[in-house]
Amino acid sequence: MSQHPLNEMRSYFETGATLSYNFRKQKLKQLEQALLMHEEEIYEALYADLKKSKEEAYATELGLLLGELRLALRNLKKWMRPQSARTDLVNFPSSTKIYQDPLGVVLIIAPWNYPLQLQLIPLVGAIAAGNCVVLKPSELAPATAAIIEKIISPLFPPEYVQVVQGDGASVIPSMMGSFRFDHVFYTGSIPVGKIIYQLAAKDLVPVTLELGGKSPVIVEAGADLTVAARRIVLGKYLNAGQTCIAPDYLLVDKTAKSELIEKIKTCIDSFYGKNKMQSGDYGKIINEKRFDKLLGYFQDGKLVYGGEHDRSKLFMSPTIMENVSLDSALMKEEIFGPILPMLEFSSFEEALSIVKQNPNPLAFYLFSANPQQQQAWVKAVHFGGGCINNTAYHFANYHIGFGGIGNSGIGSYHGKHSFDTFSHAKPLMKTPVWFDPSFKYPPYKGKIRLFKWFIK
C-alpha cells in the first residue's frame, strides 16, 4: 500500500468529520446493519477457514461483536461526555474536567483464529472514540478476510476506514515505515508482537498488544471434578484448541488425577462423539504448517487419549498427554492446538514453581472449593485475566477489560475499555480571574510555612 491513501486519512481526520456524536453513532449503526445483512456469508467464511459451525461462529465471533456494538451504541453519549475531576487546594477555586479525544489514524492487525471478532471488536472501540482506521485482516483466514472487505469497503469511504489485504510480514512494515499511525492494535503471537512493538517504537507510536503464552488450569483436591472436566474441555478444545486463552496445560492434584482424566475423556466423547472428524462442533487446524508443528509435540510425552489425525483434512482429535518434561517444547511454547499436557502436583509450592516457569500468562484458571486456596493462588500469580471454577468465559464479559501482562501483552480492551484505548484522556483546568492571591507569585521568601500548609 502506498503512502498516499494514509495521508488522505490523516487529512480527513483533521477536518473534524469523525468527532460528533451523531457521526459516530451513525457509523456504528451502519456497521451493525451490514453485519446482520451479511450474517450467512460470515458463517460460510468462518466454516471455510476454520470449520466453525454456525452456532460456534455466532457464540464466539458474531454474537460477541454484536454485543460490543450494542453496548457502544447504548453508552456512547455517556462515554464521550467530559468527566468532572476533583481539584486540589493549591488550585482552588479552579474546576477540572477530562475530555476524551480521538487519537487519529489507527492500525488494527488481526489474527487468524477468531478472524472476525478480533478484527472488528477493536474497530467498534476505534469508531466510537472518533478515529480513522486501517484494518489488516489475517491472510491465513482468507475467506473471512474477504468478507470483512466486502462488508467494510462499500460501507465506509477509504479515507475513514479501509481494509488492507496481503502478506502481513511485508504489508505491515511497509505501512508503518512510511506513515506514523497514532496507535497500533495487534492481536497475535508473542514473537510477532515484539516485531510490531519495535516498528512502533522508532516513531514513539503507542501500542496495544494482545498476545498469548502458556495459560495454566489448576485443579485442586476437593474441586467439583465433573464441572471442572466439562469446563476444561470446552475451553481447551473450542476452535480445535486454537484460542489464545485456552488452557495450555493442566496441573491437577495427584489425588484427583485419575478421576479427572476419566471425566475429561467422557466429556470429550459426549461433546464431539466417537468420530471427532465427523463432528459438526469440532473444527480443523488452520493450515499444514501449524498441523505439522502440533504433530511434532506428540514426541514430547505419552499419549493417554486421542492423537488421531489426518493431514489431508487438517484434522487432529482432542488429545491428552502426560509424562511431559518441563524442559520440552510442549511445556515451553504456546501450543495453540488440541493437545492438553497433564501434570500432577503434591503441594501448592510445587504447582506454583511449575506455573512460574512460564510467567505472566494471558489467562489463569483455577478449580477449587476452598476460598483461602483461591485467594492464595490469585495473590501468587501475575496473569492477564482469568476464572475460578471456569475457563475462557471471562473474555465474553464486556464489562471488564481484557488484556495481558508482561509477555502476554500491553493494554486492554472490550466495552468502555476499547473506547478508552482509542482515546486520549485530556485534562483541562479552568481557573477564574476574580481570585488571584499574591502568595502564589514571587518573591517567595518567608512563604515556606504557607506552601507546606497548601501543598499537603
N, C-alpha and C positions, 0 to 999 in steps of 0.2 A: 504494500500500500504506500502511495506517495505521501509526502508531507502536506501537500495542498489541501486535501479534504479535512485534515485535522486542524489546519489553520482556519478553515471555514467554520468549523465547530467552535473554535475559540471566538471568532468574530460574532457568531450567532449568540453565544453565551453572553458576551459583553453588551449586547443590545438590551439585556434585561428581560427578554421574552419569556424565560423559564421561571421567573421569580414569583409571579402571582399565585395566589391560592387557586383561583379558578382554572388557570392553565394546568397546574399540577394535577388537580382533581380530574379535569377532563382527560388528561393523558392516562391516568390510572384507570379510569372507566373504560377508555378505548382499549387498553391492554386486556382488561378483564373480558370484555365482549369478544375480542379477537381470539382469545384462548378458548372460550366456550364455542365459538364458531368452528374452530379447528380441532375440537376435542378428539374426534375419532382419528384424525390424521396423527395427532400426538400419540395416541395409543399404538397406532401402527408403527410409528417411528421407534418408539421405545421397545416394542417387541422385536423389530428388525435388528436393533443394535444390541439388546441385552436379554431378549426373550422374556420381557416382563409381561405378565398378564395384565389385562385391563384393570383388574381390581388392584393389583400391586402398583401399577402405574399411577392410578388415582391416589391411593393411600400414601405413597412415598414421593410422588412428584407433583402432579397437577393439583391435587387436593391441598397439599401444603402451600403451594404457590397461591392458589385462590384464597386461602385463609389469610395469608400475609397481605394480599391485595385489599381484601375487605377490611382488615384491621387498619390499614393505612388510610383507606377512604373514610372510615368512621372517626379517626383520630387526627387527621391531617391538620385541621384548623387549630386544634389544641397544641400539636407538636410545633407548629410554625409560630405560635404566639410568643412574643418576648416574655421571659420569665423574670419576675422581680427577685432581687437578691438583697441580703442584708448589707448594711454599710457600717463600717467601723466608726468608733468615736472620733478619730482624728479627722475624718471627712464629714462629720456632722455639720449641717443638715442635708448633705447630698443624698440623692437616690440612685440606685443602681439597677440596671436591667441587663439580661443576657439575651442577645439576638442570635438566631440560628441562620447563618449564612451558607449558601451552597458553596462547594469547593471549586467548581468549574467544570473542566472536562476530565472525566474519569474513565479508567480502563478496567473492565471486569473480565477475568480469564477463568473459564470453567473447565472442570474435569469431565471425564467420560462416564463415570459410574452412576451419577444421577444428573444426566446432562441437561435436563430441562430446568429443574428447580434450583440447582446450584448455579445456573446462569441467570435465571430470571428473578429469583428472590432478592439477590443483591440489586438487580435493576429496579425493583419496586422501591427499595430504600433510596436509590440514587435519584429516581424521578421525583419521589416525594420530597426530597431535600432540595430539588431545583437544579440539578446538574444536567449537562450534556454527557452522553455515554457512548463509549465504544465497547461492543460485545465481541469477545473472541471465544466461540464455541470450540469444543474439542473435536479435532479431526478424526479421532478414534471412534466417535459415535456419529458417523456421517449422516444417518437418516434424521437424527434429532437436530444436528447442526443445520440441515436443510430446512426442516420445518420451522426452526427458530427464525431463520432468514425469511422464510415465506410469510411468517406472521409479522415480523418487525418491519421489513423493508417497505411494504405498502402503507403501513400504519403511521410511521414517523418519518419526517424528512431527514436526509442523511446528515444535515448539519446539526440535528438534535440527537438522534440515536441511530447508530449504524452498526451493522454486523460485518466483521472481518473474518473471512474463511482462510484456510490454508494450514500449512505445517507450522505449528506453534514455535518450534525451535528456530525458525527463520523469520517468521512474520513478527513475533513479539519483540525480539531485539531490534529489528528494523524500525518498528514504530517507536519504541522507547528511546532509540538512538537519535531519532530525527524530530522528536516532539516532546516537550515537557508536560506530561499529564499532571493533574492536580492531586490525583490519588490512584493507586493501583490496588485492585482487589483480586487476589489469586487464591484459588482452591485447588489443591493437588498434593503432590508428593513433597517430602522434605528436601531432596536434592534439587528439584526444580525451583522450589520456594527460595532456596538460597541464591540461585541464579537471578531470579526476579528481584530479590532484595538488593543484590549487587548492582543490577541495572538501574534500579531506582535511586540507589544511594548517591550516585555521581551527580545527580541533579537535586538531591535532598527531597525527593518525592516521597510523601508518606505512603505506607502500605498497610493493607490488611492481609495477613497470611493465614489461611485456614488449611492446616497441614494434617499430619496424622501421627503415627507412632504405634507403639505396642500397648494397646489398652487391655488391662487385665480384668478378668472376672474372678472374684474370690468367693468361695462357698465355705462358710464356717459350719462346724458341727452345730446341730440344733436348728439349722435353717430348714424351711419347708422345701424339701428336695423335689417334690412333684411340681410345684410352681417354678422353682429355680430351673428345672430342666426345660420346661415349656418356654420360659422367657429367654434362656440362654440360646436355645435352638432358633427361636425367632430372630433374635438379634444377630446371631452368628451367620446363619445361612440365608437370610434375606439378601436378594440380589446375588445369590451364589457366593456370599461372603465378601463381595466387592463393595464394602461400606467402610468409610474412614472411621466410624465409631463402633464397628463390630467388635465384640470381644475377640482379642487377638490370641489370648491363651487363657487357660483355666487353671486356677490354683484351688485345690479342694483339700479340706481336712482329711487326713488319711482314713479316719474312721467312717467317713461318708463316701469315700471314693467309689467303691464297688457298686453301691446302691445308686449313686448319681449316674454312673456310666450306663447302667441298665435303663434308667429312666430317660436319659438323653436318647439312647437308641430307640426306645419305644416312641418317643415324641417325634423323632425324625421320620420313622415309618408312618406314624399317624398323620403327620403334616404332608408328606410328599409321596406316600405309597411305597409299595415294594419295588416298583420300577421307577426310579427317580427321573430317568431320562424322559419318561412319558408324562411326568407331572406338569400340569398347567400352572403350577405355583412355584416352579423351580427354574431359575434362569440358566444362562450359559456364561462361559468365560469370554471376555471381551475380544481377544484375538489369540493367535497361535503363540506369539511371543510371551504373553502372560501365562498361557496354558503350560508352555514348556518350563517356565520359571517355577510354577506351582508344582509341576510333576517332579522337579528336582528336589523339592522338600521331602518327598517320600523317603529319601535316603537318610534322613536325619533322625529317624526313630522307628518305633514299631507301630504298624497299622493295627488298630484294635476294632475299627469299624469303618466301612466304606472303602474308598480307594478305587472304585470303579471309574473308568474314564474312557472317552472316545475323542481323540484329537480332531477327527473329521467333523464332528458335531460340536466341538468346543465344550464338551460335557465333562464335568468332574463331580462326582457324587459327594454329598456331605461326608466328611472324613474326620475321624478322631485318631490321634496318635499319642503314644506315651513312650517312656524310656528315652526322652529327648534331652540331650545335653544343653546346658545353659550357654555353652560356647558355640552351638550350632547356628547356622544361618537361620533356621526356623525360629530360634529364640532371640535373634539379634535384628532381624529385618521385619518390617511390617508385611504380614502375609498377604493380605488383600485377596483372599480366596477362601474356599470352603474347607479349610483344614484347621482343626482345633487341637493344638497340643494340650495335653492334660498333665499337670504335675501335682504331687501331693505335698502337704506340709504337716509338721507336728506342732508348731508353735507360731505365734504371731510374729516373733522376731525372725524366724526362718522365712516365712512368707514375705515379710517386708523386705528382707535382703534381696529376694528374687525380684520383687517389683522395682526396687531401686537400681537394678542393673539396667533398666530402660526407663530413666526418669522422665517426668513431665508428660505422661500420656495424655492424649486428647480426651479420652474418656476413662472413667473408673467405675467399676460395677462391683457391688458387694451384696451378697445374700447372707443375712444374719438376723436372728431373732433377738439379739442382745443389744440394748441401747448403748451400754458402755462400750461394747465391742465396736459398734458402729461409729461412735464418736472417736475412738482411738484410731480407727482407720482413716477417717476424714481428716483428722489433725496430722497424721503421719505422712500422707501422700499429697504431693502437689499435682493437680490434674486440671484439665480444661473445664470439664463438667462431668456429671455422672448421675448414677442412680443407686439407691439402696433398694434391694429386692425387685429390681427391674433392669432391663438393658435397652439402650438406644432411644427410648421414648422421650427422653428429655429434649431431644432435637426438635420434636413437634410442638413444644411449648413455646409459642412466640412471645410470651410474656417475660421470658428470661433470655439473656444474651447467650449466644453460642459462640465459642471460640476456644483456642488453645492457650498454652503457657509454655514458655521456653521453646524447646524443639518442636512442639506441636502447634505453634502458631503465635500470631500477634494480632490483637484486636478481637472484636466480636460483632455479631450482627443478629438479626431476627427482630421483627416488630420495631418498637421505638429505637432499639439499639442500631438497626440498619439506618434509620433516619439520622441518628447521631453520628454514625461512622462517616456518612457522606455530607456532614455539615461541619462548619466551624462555629463553636460557641463563642460569640463575640461580645465581651462585656463592655458596657458603656456606663460611665458615672456622670450624672448631671448635678452640677453644683450651682445653687442660687447666688446671686450677686449681693443680696441685701445683708448677708452676714459674712464679714471678711476680717476676722480678728488679727491684730498686728503681731501676736506672738508667733504666728506661722512664718514670719519673714525675718531676715537678718535686720539688725545684729542679734545673734543668738546667745551672747554671753549672759550668764545668770538664769537661763531658762531651762537648765537640765532637769530640775525637780518637776517643772511643769510638763516637760516632754515625757518623763517617766510616768507621770500620772495619766497622760493621754494615751501613750503607746504601751499598752499592757499585753 
